[in-house]
Amino acid sequence: YGSDTLMISDIVLADEISPQADASQIISCYTRNGLNILPNVSQYFLQNDTLLVYFELYNLDLDLSGNIHFTVETALHRKDKGGFFQSIFGSNTEKMSIVNEYSGRRTDEFVVQSVQLSNLEPGEYKLEITVRDKNTGRMIRKNTNMTLLEALTN
């Protein structure tokens, strides 16, 4: 991304994110920023899973001291299957969100986050990432869908 506009990459939901290792030992991974990322292509997770999220930010602004400052809100919105009337009059959604603050010196950054899913009910969710550049007040938002399934028990 070569513009001045705050940009965000695609959101990658992953089963595993780990420091880069010998590539011959990794199957179905790709490597970005020194990390091996095993994407969860189906975007189905179990309640006892940890949701791993990877994305990149471009064109963050530096302050007068040469630092970036930004926040990331990661929100999960449960989609309600309320039928025709709820689609007209609004839906009843549950939301869980986490806000993290970051600082650094690079105008292009990557973010890895993990979210425990054990307290959420099974169902369809929209994962929404909201990034605010605290130096300029600029904001960008992106989302993806995922499905949470009931945890398997013995």
Summary of the structure (lengths in Angstrom):
residues: 154
radius of gyration: 17.5
end to end distance: 47.9
largest distance: 57.1
contacts: 408
relative contact order: 0.27
helix: 6%
strand: 53%
